[in-house]
Each structure stands twice: as C-alpha cells, then as structure tokens.
Amino acid sequence: MRSQWECLLQNLGEWQGSFTRLSPQAEFIEDTPTVVSLAGLNDNKTIRQVVRFLPPNRPVEEKVFEYSSLGKGVLFFENGAFSQGSIQLSPVAEFGAELGLIHGDRRLRLVQLFTPNGKLDKITLIREYLTGTTTPERPPLQVDDLVGEWQGEAVTIYPDWRSPDTYPTQLQIERLGSDRLTQQLTIYSTLENPYQISSTSKITGSLLYFEGSQPDRQMTQVMLLPDGASATCPQQVQLRQAFFLEVGWLVQPNLRQRLIRRYNDKGEWTSLTLVTERK
C-alpha cells in the first residue's frame, strides 16, 4: 500500500479550472478562474503548492504553500482522492471540510462550510483539468442520471490509522412521480448481517431533500451541480447527532464516485469512505 505522502503525490501537476461559489440553496454567486500547481521538491519530500486566482477585471491573487508533512485533519486514498477539514465540531468556530476526487486528468473538489452555530453557509465547487489535456467536463447532474441500481465497492480509512475496511455496497434509487425519489443503500460490511438505510426525498429543482428512516434523523440536502457533481450534507450540524459530508461525481453515465466524511454524535471526525459504483 502507498503511504499517505505517496497518495498525495498522485495530485502533482498544474491544474487549470475554476472556483464556483454557491449559496446554501445551490444558487450561483460567482465563478473565478484558477490555476493550482503542486510540484515536488527535494526528491518529492516537500510539496510546493501555488494557487493563482484569475478574477476578470481584478488583479491576480497568488497564494504559496510549502509543506513536508500532513496535518491531522487530512486523509488520502491510493488514487489521490482526499479530504481535509475540521476534526471536531465546535460551537464557537467555523466548521467545514474539503472533499476531492480524481479521475484520469480531471479533479473535482468541493468545500462545505458551516457557521459557528452549525448552519450551512458556503459551498465552493472546484472543477479542474491537467494543463495540456482535453477531457471535456461532464454535463450538470440530473435526477434521472441517478435512477437505477448501483453496485459498488467502498474503502474506509480512519484518522486513528487502524487498518482500512473494504466491502461491497448496493444503492437502489427509484423515482416516485415527478417530485419524489426513494433510495435504499445496502452496506455489506458484515455479510451475515448487511446494514440497510432507506430514505425518501422531495425534488425541488436542483435540490433533493432527504428525510431518513429514523424518526430523529436530520434533514439531508443534496445539490445537483455542474460537471456531474453532487454535494450532500445536513442543513445544520450539531452535537449529539451523527452526520456526514459527501461529494459525488458521475464521471461516466454508468460510473460514479462518492467520498464521505463521517462525524459521530460527539462531533468527532471518525472516518473517510471512497465508494466506486457502477450502474
């Protein structure tokens, strides 16, 4: 298995794209062209990261970072997918995370930020491609793209460095009329006793509002976004209620990736899961 640092190196290169800011209701706010360069120094023992913002009609902004180790709030998968963010929900500090997926010469990153009182505040969708490549962006995600049966493999890694878990998944999504959607997720982490989660959503434009099967489950919001992307999170995060943050990416009509960052009812970051699923 690759080390965490070697997994990070899968992101080396110059990535052109844009940072798209959205409201909590998935409304477009602004789009800023960007160039993000990650270069290895000292035989790849140090990373130099340069982020250039190229806003139209405004001066170029540039931020430079150099680092030789990884912080406690970040984990990487072997293909370069990663998440970094808060390790603990606090009532006095901004909370949030970045989730990044990589497929071929394209990357998709999502930043979800919450106010100190736990309300969803800012969403940033980052779409990028390696300089010199021509793989086109995917169309915006539609409800019907999700309908069907998805067979997947999940890999879960942990911030306490315990051994990863790998297990199959099955996701069944059906449409109920024009404005409802139902899904059933089966997780075969223990084959003798698979775990099932059922939920139903209301479709409101590019937003899906899921109410879980448990009576006290909080409302979960799914945004359907450009480039085949989706963003999933509660409308409000709070202590004494476990929750997760998720980015999805339909990289082909029958191939989807999902990255899920989970927190327990104490607000502690507990795991990161990468699901690769085919319809």
C-alpha positions as CSV (number, residue, x, y, z in Angstrom):
1,M,0.0,0.0,0.0
2,R,1.1,3.5,-0.7
3,S,1.9,5.8,2.2
4,Q,-0.3,8.9,2.8
5,W,2.5,11.0,1.3
6,E,2.7,8.9,-1.8
7,C,-1.1,9.1,-2.2
8,L,-0.7,12.9,-2.0
9,L,1.8,12.8,-4.9
10,Q,-1.0,11.5,-7.2
11,N,-2.1,15.1,-7.3
12,L,1.1,16.6,-8.6
13,G,0.8,18.8,-11.7
14,E,-0.7,22.0,-12.9
15,W,-4.5,22.0,-12.6
16,Q,-6.5,24.6,-14.5
17,G,-10.1,25.3,-13.6
18,S,-12.3,27.5,-11.5
19,F,-13.7,28.0,-8.1
20,T,-17.5,28.4,-8.2
21,R,-19.2,29.8,-5.2
22,L,-22.8,28.7,-4.4
23,S,-25.4,29.7,-1.8
24,P,-26.8,27.0,0.6
25,Q,-29.7,26.7,-1.9
26,A,-27.3,25.9,-4.8
27,E,-27.7,29.4,-6.3
28,F,-24.8,30.6,-8.4
29,I,-22.8,33.5,-6.8
30,E,-19.6,33.8,-8.7
31,D,-17.0,31.9,-10.7
32,T,-13.3,32.6,-10.5
33,P,-10.8,31.0,-13.0
34,T,-7.8,29.4,-11.2
35,V,-4.5,27.7,-11.8
36,V,-3.3,25.3,-9.0
37,S,0.2,24.0,-9.2
38,L,1.6,21.2,-7.0
39,A,5.3,20.5,-7.5
40,G,7.6,18.1,-5.7
41,L,10.8,19.5,-4.2
42,N,13.8,17.7,-2.6
43,D,13.0,14.4,-4.3
44,N,9.3,14.9,-3.6
45,K,9.9,15.2,0.1
46,T,8.5,18.7,0.0
47,I,5.4,19.9,-1.8
48,R,5.2,23.5,-3.2
49,Q,1.6,24.5,-3.9
50,V,0.8,27.7,-5.8
51,V,-2.8,28.8,-6.1
52,R,-3.5,31.6,-8.6
53,F,-6.9,33.3,-8.7
54,L,-7.6,35.0,-12.1
55,P,-10.7,37.0,-11.5
56,P,-11.9,39.0,-14.5
57,N,-11.2,42.8,-14.3
58,R,-9.4,42.4,-11.0
59,P,-5.7,41.9,-10.0
60,V,-4.4,38.3,-10.0
61,E,-4.2,36.8,-6.4
62,E,-1.5,34.3,-5.6
63,K,-1.0,32.1,-2.5
64,V,2.0,29.9,-2.0
65,F,2.3,27.0,0.5
66,E,5.2,24.6,1.2
67,Y,4.9,21.5,3.4
68,S,6.7,18.3,4.2
69,S,4.1,16.6,6.3
70,L,0.4,16.2,6.6
71,G,-2.0,17.6,9.2
72,K,-4.3,15.6,11.5
73,G,-7.4,16.6,9.5
74,V,-6.4,15.1,6.1
75,L,-6.5,11.6,4.7
76,F,-5.7,10.4,1.2
77,F,-6.7,7.3,-0.9
78,E,-4.3,5.5,-3.2
79,N,-5.7,7.1,-6.3
80,G,-5.2,10.6,-4.9
81,A,-8.7,11.2,-3.6
82,F,-8.7,13.1,-0.3
83,S,-10.5,15.1,2.3
84,Q,-9.2,17.7,4.7
85,G,-11.1,19.7,7.3
86,S,-12.3,20.1,10.8
87,I,-11.6,17.2,13.1
88,Q,-14.1,18.4,15.8
89,L,-17.4,20.3,15.6
90,S,-17.2,23.3,17.9
91,P,-20.0,25.7,18.9
92,V,-17.6,28.7,18.7
93,A,-15.7,28.1,15.5
94,E,-16.4,27.8,11.7
95,F,-16.7,24.2,10.7
96,G,-16.2,22.5,7.4
97,A,-14.2,20.3,5.0
98,E,-12.9,19.9,1.5
99,L,-13.5,16.7,-0.4
100,G,-11.5,15.9,-3.5
101,L,-11.9,13.3,-6.2
102,I,-9.6,12.5,-9.1
103,H,-10.3,10.6,-12.3
104,G,-7.8,10.5,-15.1
105,D,-6.7,14.0,-16.0
106,R,-9.6,15.7,-14.1
107,R,-10.2,16.6,-10.5
108,L,-13.4,17.6,-8.7
109,R,-13.2,19.3,-5.3
110,L,-16.0,20.5,-3.0
111,V,-15.7,22.8,0.1
112,Q,-18.7,22.9,2.5
113,L,-18.5,25.5,5.3
114,F,-20.9,26.0,8.3
115,T,-21.3,29.0,10.6
116,P,-20.3,28.6,14.3
117,N,-24.0,27.9,15.1
118,G,-23.9,25.0,12.7
119,K,-25.9,26.3,9.7
120,L,-24.7,25.6,6.1
121,D,-23.1,28.8,4.9
122,K,-20.8,28.5,1.9
123,I,-20.4,25.9,-0.9
124,T,-17.5,26.1,-3.4
125,L,-17.3,23.7,-6.3
126,I,-13.8,23.4,-7.9
127,R,-13.5,21.8,-11.4
128,E,-10.0,21.2,-12.7
129,Y,-8.1,19.6,-15.5
130,L,-4.4,19.0,-16.1
131,T,-2.7,21.6,-18.3
132,G,-2.5,20.3,-21.9
133,T,-5.3,17.7,-21.6
134,T,-8.7,17.9,-23.4
135,T,-11.1,15.6,-21.5
136,P,-14.4,17.5,-21.5
137,E,-16.4,18.5,-18.5
138,R,-19.4,16.3,-17.7
139,P,-22.9,17.8,-18.1
140,P,-24.7,19.1,-15.0
141,L,-26.1,16.2,-12.9
142,Q,-29.8,15.4,-13.4
143,V,-32.2,13.4,-11.2
144,D,-32.6,10.7,-13.9
145,D,-28.8,10.2,-14.0
146,L,-29.1,8.7,-10.5
147,V,-32.0,6.4,-11.0
148,G,-31.2,2.7,-11.2
149,E,-29.2,0.1,-9.3
150,W,-25.6,0.9,-8.4
151,Q,-23.2,-1.9,-7.4
152,G,-20.2,-0.5,-5.6
153,E,-17.0,-1.1,-3.6
154,A,-16.3,1.0,-0.6
155,V,-12.9,1.6,1.1
156,T,-13.0,3.2,4.5
157,I,-9.9,4.7,6.1
158,Y,-9.6,6.1,9.6
159,P,-7.8,9.1,11.3
160,D,-6.5,6.8,14.1
161,W,-4.6,4.8,11.4
162,R,-6.4,1.4,12.0
163,S,-6.5,-0.9,9.1
164,P,-8.7,0.1,6.2
165,D,-12.0,-1.7,5.6
166,T,-13.2,-2.8,2.1
167,Y,-16.7,-4.0,1.4
168,P,-19.4,-4.1,-1.3
169,T,-22.4,-1.8,-1.5
170,Q,-25.6,-1.7,-3.4
171,L,-27.6,1.5,-3.9
172,Q,-31.1,1.4,-5.4
173,I,-32.7,4.7,-6.5
174,E,-36.2,4.9,-7.8
175,R,-38.4,7.8,-8.9
176,L,-41.8,8.2,-7.4
177,G,-43.7,10.5,-9.8
178,S,-42.4,13.9,-10.7
179,D,-41.3,15.2,-7.3
180,R,-40.3,12.3,-5.2
181,L,-37.3,10.0,-5.0
182,T,-36.6,6.9,-2.9
183,Q,-33.3,5.2,-2.2
184,Q,-32.1,2.1,-0.4
185,L,-28.4,1.7,0.5
186,T,-27.2,-1.8,1.5
187,I,-23.7,-2.0,3.1
188,Y,-22.2,-5.5,3.2
189,S,-19.5,-4.7,5.7
190,T,-20.6,-7.9,7.5
191,L,-22.0,-10.3,5.0
192,E,-24.0,-12.2,7.7
193,N,-25.9,-9.0,8.6
194,P,-25.9,-6.4,5.9
195,Y,-26.9,-2.9,7.0
196,Q,-29.7,-1.1,5.1
197,I,-30.6,2.6,5.1
198,S,-33.8,3.7,3.4
199,S,-34.9,7.3,2.7
200,T,-37.2,9.4,0.6
201,S,-36.6,12.8,-0.9
202,K,-38.6,15.7,-2.3
203,I,-37.3,17.0,-5.6
204,T,-37.1,20.9,-5.7
205,G,-35.3,22.0,-8.9
206,S,-31.7,21.1,-8.4
207,L,-32.1,20.2,-4.7
208,L,-33.1,16.9,-3.1
209,Y,-34.3,17.0,0.5
210,F,-33.9,13.5,2.1
211,E,-35.6,12.5,5.3
212,G,-34.1,9.4,6.8
213,S,-35.9,6.3,8.1
214,Q,-35.1,7.1,11.7
215,P,-37.6,9.4,13.4
216,D,-34.9,11.8,14.7
217,R,-32.8,11.9,11.6
218,Q,-32.0,15.4,10.4
219,M,-32.9,16.6,7.0
220,T,-30.1,15.9,4.5
221,Q,-29.8,18.1,1.4
222,V,-28.4,17.0,-1.9
223,M,-27.4,19.6,-4.5
224,L,-27.2,18.6,-8.2
225,L,-24.3,20.5,-9.7
226,P,-22.3,21.1,-12.9
227,D,-19.7,18.5,-14.1
228,G,-21.9,15.6,-12.9
229,A,-21.3,16.6,-9.3
230,S,-23.4,16.4,-6.2
231,A,-23.0,17.8,-2.7
232,T,-24.6,16.2,0.3
233,C,-24.8,17.5,3.8
234,P,-27.2,18.4,6.6
235,Q,-28.8,21.8,6.5
236,Q,-27.5,22.1,10.1
237,V,-24.8,20.2,12.0
238,Q,-25.0,19.9,15.8
239,L,-23.6,17.9,18.7
240,R,-25.5,14.7,19.9
241,Q,-26.4,13.9,16.2
242,A,-24.0,12.0,13.9
243,F,-23.7,13.3,10.4
244,F,-21.7,13.1,7.2
245,L,-20.5,15.4,4.4
246,E,-20.3,13.9,0.8
247,V,-19.3,14.8,-2.7
248,G,-20.4,12.6,-5.6
249,W,-19.1,12.6,-9.2
250,L,-20.7,11.0,-12.2
251,V,-17.6,10.5,-14.3
252,Q,-19.3,8.3,-16.9
253,P,-23.1,7.6,-17.4
254,N,-22.7,4.3,-15.6
255,L,-19.7,5.1,-13.3
256,R,-19.9,7.2,-10.2
257,Q,-17.5,8.1,-7.3
258,R,-18.6,9.2,-3.8
259,L,-16.4,10.5,-1.0
260,I,-18.0,10.6,2.5
261,R,-16.5,12.2,5.6
262,R,-18.3,11.0,8.8
263,Y,-18.7,12.5,12.2
264,N,-20.1,10.9,15.4
265,D,-22.6,12.3,17.8
266,K,-19.8,14.0,19.8
267,G,-18.8,15.9,16.7
268,E,-15.6,14.0,16.2
269,W,-14.3,13.1,12.7
270,T,-14.3,9.3,12.6
271,S,-13.7,8.0,9.0
272,L,-13.4,8.7,5.3
273,T,-15.0,6.4,2.7
274,L,-14.5,6.3,-1.0
275,V,-17.2,4.4,-3.0
276,T,-16.8,3.5,-6.6
277,E,-20.0,2.3,-8.1
278,R,-21.4,1.2,-11.5
279,K,-25.0,1.1,-12.7
